[in-house]
């Protein structure tokens, strides 16, 4: 599965929205695509990130920006 750049940006905006930050407009087509995947939901208060969306975003952010310390363990137990 691969998210489009627009869907990823929308997912990040929805995540920031949960954190109480102001976010810009979210493209409806991107939000609907996220809804189809189960990563967002439409509520009375607008688009919301789901638990699955938050989980996939966390995974994508970890794999895009790995912690260098975890990559260079060299047998440290």
C-alpha positions as CSV (number, residue, x, y, z in Angstrom):
1,X,0.0,0.0,0.0
2,X,1.3,3.5,-0.8
3,X,-0.2,6.8,0.1
4,X,-0.1,9.7,-2.3
5,X,1.8,12.8,-1.3
6,X,-1.6,14.5,-0.8
7,X,-2.9,11.8,1.4
8,X,0.3,11.8,3.5
9,X,0.0,15.6,4.0
10,X,-3.6,15.2,4.9
11,X,-2.8,12.5,7.4
12,X,-0.1,14.7,9.0
13,X,-2.6,17.6,9.1
14,X,-5.2,15.5,10.9
15,X,-2.6,14.3,13.4
16,X,-1.6,17.9,14.1
17,X,-5.3,18.8,14.5
18,X,-5.6,16.2,17.3
19,X,-2.7,17.9,19.0
20,X,-4.6,21.2,19.0
21,X,-2.6,22.9,16.3
22,X,-4.1,25.0,13.6
23,X,-4.1,23.2,10.3
24,X,-4.7,24.3,6.7
25,X,-7.3,23.0,4.3
26,X,-7.5,19.3,3.7
27,X,-8.2,18.2,0.1
28,X,-11.5,16.3,0.2
29,X,-10.3,13.7,-2.3
30,X,-7.3,13.0,-0.1
31,X,-9.4,12.7,3.0
32,X,-11.9,10.4,1.3
33,X,-9.0,8.2,0.2
34,X,-7.8,8.0,3.8
35,X,-11.4,7.2,4.8
36,X,-11.5,4.4,2.3
37,X,-8.3,3.0,3.9
38,X,-9.6,3.4,7.4
39,X,-7.1,6.1,8.3
40,X,-9.6,8.9,8.7
41,X,-13.3,9.4,9.5
42,X,-15.7,12.2,8.8
43,X,-17.5,13.5,11.9
44,X,-19.8,16.4,12.7
45,X,-16.7,18.4,13.7
46,X,-14.8,17.6,10.4
47,X,-12.2,15.0,9.4
48,X,-10.6,13.1,12.1
49,X,-7.6,10.7,12.1
50,X,-8.4,7.2,13.3
51,X,-6.3,5.0,15.5
52,X,-5.2,3.1,12.4
53,X,-4.2,6.4,10.7
54,X,-2.2,7.5,13.7
55,X,-0.5,4.1,13.8
56,X,0.4,4.1,10.1
57,X,1.6,7.7,10.3
58,X,3.9,6.8,13.3
59,X,5.3,3.9,11.3
60,X,5.9,6.0,8.2
61,X,7.6,8.7,10.3
62,X,9.8,6.2,12.0
63,X,10.9,4.5,8.8
64,X,11.5,7.9,7.1
65,X,13.6,9.2,10.0
66,X,15.2,6.3,11.7
67,X,17.2,6.9,14.9
68,X,20.8,6.4,13.9
69,X,21.6,4.9,17.3
70,X,19.3,2.0,16.5
71,X,21.0,1.4,13.2
72,X,24.6,1.1,14.6
73,X,24.3,-1.4,17.5
74,X,27.5,-3.5,16.6
75,X,26.5,-6.3,18.9
76,X,25.8,-4.2,21.9
77,X,23.5,-6.2,24.2
